[in-house]
Amino acid sequence: MKIKICGLFRDEDIEFVNEALPDYAGFVLNFPKSHRNISLKQAELLKQQLDKRIQAVGVFVDAPIDYIEEAARRGIIDIVQLHGSENADYIAELKRRVSLPVIRAVKVDGSEIEPLGADFLLLDSGKGTGKTFDHTLICPEKIPVPFFIAGGITPETIPDLARFEPFGVDISGGVETDKIKDREKILAAVRAARNA
């Protein structure tokens, strides 16, 4: 299963993921409510240090499409992840202007899950709360696009998620110690995903 390490904001974070080699590395862009928030300039500098084998994911919350377009044009991101209330019209306009894959985060509460034109879904307990949701609500056969599982994941819980056959897992707080990325936890998480 694929793995994304999200919320990188320090040079050391890049060193850790370059060593661990997850499939994706996430940057939270222009969302000041998050302690992991960084600017496009900071993300650009981090991306330049990122191993070319790792794809950079820009995480956006109801961002102006112009802003995402700029991040794509400058080569800062390889994939767009939407974590706000973006609707089908927004995604259609985004895809018309930005030729990158789109991941749409959705809250899992038992209701029908719609991609709304996104290429991937990210199943979460809310908008990046870091809390686990009831995984028994996942019905892979009812999800029409490949999906990631997020929310409260740790290296230890990754093997159990394999039974849902996700495309990948998305982990952020689960590889941190005191809100700072932890090298050993990142290495353990990538190892667990590879073994799953």
N, C-alpha and C positions, 0 to 999 in steps of 0.2 A: 504494500500500500504506500501511496505517496505521503509526504509529510511537508507541512509548511510551518516554519518557525516565524511567528509574527511579532511585531512591535520592536524591531531593532532600532536603536537610536544612538549607539556608541560605536566607536572604532573597534572596541574589544568584542562587541557583539558580532561584528563582521568576521573578526578573527576566529571566533568560536564556530560560526556556521561554515566558514571556509574549511575548517578542520573536519566538521561533522558531515558536510555535504548533504543537507536536506534537498528536496526538489525545489522548494520555494522559500523565499525570505520576504517577509512583509514589512512595509513601512506605513505607519499611520500618518497621513498627510492632512494638514490644515484642520485638525480637530483638537483644539486647545483643552477640552475637557479631559483628555487622556494624558497621563504622565509620559506616555510613549510618543506623543505628538512631535513631529519634526517638520521643518520647512522643505520646500522643493530643493533649495540650495544644499541643505544638510543631506537630504536624500541623494542628491546628485553625487556628493562627495563619498557617501557610503557605497553607492552603486559602483563607483569607479574602483573600489577595493574588493567588490564582491566577485567570487569565483564565477567565471563565465558559465559554468555548468549549473548554476543556481539561478532560477528565474525570479525576478523582483516583482512583487505584487504591491500595487498601490492601494491602500485601504482608504476609502472616501465615505463621508457621511453627508449626504445631500449637498454635494459640492457642485459649483457651477461647472457645466460641461467644458467651458473654456479652460478651466484650471486643469482638468483631467487631460484635455487635449494638449496643453503645454507640457505636462509631465511625460506624455507619450512622445511628443515631438522631440523633446530633449533626450530621449532614450533612458529616462530614469526608471521607467516601469515597463514590464513585459506583459502584465496582466492587470486588469482593473477589478477591484473588489468593492461592491456597493454595500454599505452597512446602514443606510438610512431608510427613508420611506420612498425611495425612487420607484416610480411606476413603469408600466409597459411603454408609455410614450417617451419617457425619459431614456429608457434603455434603447429604444429604437433610434432616437436622435443621437445618443452616445455612439451606437454602433455604426451609424452613418458617418460620423466624424472621426472616430477612432477605431482603427482596424486591429484591436487587441481582444483576446478572449475576455469575457465578463463573468465574474462570480457574483451571485446575489445571495446575501445573507438573509435567512428567514428564521423566524421564531417557531419552534416546534411546539404545538399545543393540541395536536390531534386533528386540526382542520386541514383541508386540502392544501398541498404545497404547489405553488405555481412558479415556473421559472421566469415568466413574463418576458421571454426573449433572451434570457441569460444563457450562457453556455454551461455553467456549473451552478450548483446550489451549495450554500454553506449552512448546515443545520446547527442552530445555536439555541440557547435558552433565552436570548434577548439580543440587545445590541452590544455585544462584546462585554457581557457582565462577568464572564469568567466562572459562571455557575453551571453545574451539570443539569441537563434536562432529563426527563424520563425517556431513556433510550428504547423502551418497549413501544414507544409511539412511532418509531421509525419503521416504515413499510417500504423497503427498497423497490418492490415491484410497482409501487404507485408513484415513484419519483422518476419523471421522464428524462432527466439528464444526469450525468455523473455528479456525485455529491461528496462534500467534505463533512466531517463531523467536528464540531468545536464545542467549547464550553466546559471548563473545569477538567480538562484532560491533563493527565500526568504521564510520565514515562511508564508507570506501573499499570495504568488503565488502558493503554493502547492495545495490548494483545486481545483484550476482551471485545474491542470494537470490530475486530476482523470479521466476526460472525454476521455483521450487517453488510459486508462487502462494499464498504465505502471506496470511492476513488482515492480519498486521502483523509488525513486528520490535520487539524489546525490547532497549534498549541502556542500559548504565549505566557500567561502567568504560571503555568505548570512547569516551565523551565526557568523560573526566576527564584531568587532568594532575596527577600527584602526589596522587591520591585526592580531588581537588577538581574539581567540574564546571567545564568549560571552555566559555565562550560560543561561540567560533569552531567548536569541534567539534560543539556542539549545533546550531548553525545549519547546519553542513555535513551533519549526519546527517538533519535534517528535510528539507533540500533534496534529498538523495539518495533518501529514501523517496518524496517527492512525484514525482520524476522517474522512479522505477522503476515 
